[in-house]
Amino acid sequence: MKPTVTINETLMNHDTVILKIIEYGPWTENRFDLEYERFQERVYNTVLYATEGYLLKKEPKAKGKKVIVRVECSDLPMEEVTEALNGIDATFQKGGDNHSYLVENENISGLEFETFDRQK
């Protein structure tokens, strides 16, 4: 099943594809856990979009490139956003649950995450 993904922009150079998603806040205190979970799911779906070949259907030249998932935030707690991305990233790094999946993946050569605070 194709993951539901909203990617705001795809940028590509000779060895890297940046999948930019924009996350707007604020995350209200009474809905923080739901917003946090929705954000994590959105990032995971973006990773699946790249690793499962859906990106290649749209951008064939992306094959074998490193993918950077860039999360641009507005009015959000950057510490929590960074913590969530670090947790997701850890599952794909050596020793993480998803490490072998990423190493064996033919669609991309690597995966990184980065954040950008749109308010600065």
Buried (B, 14 or more C-beta within 10 A) or exposed (E): EEBEBEBEEEEBEEEBBBBBBBBEBEBEEEEEEEBBEEBBEBBBBBBBBBBBBBBBEEBEEBBEBBBBBBBBBEEBBBEBBBEBBEEBBBBBEEEBEBBEEBEEBEBBBBBBBBBBEEEE
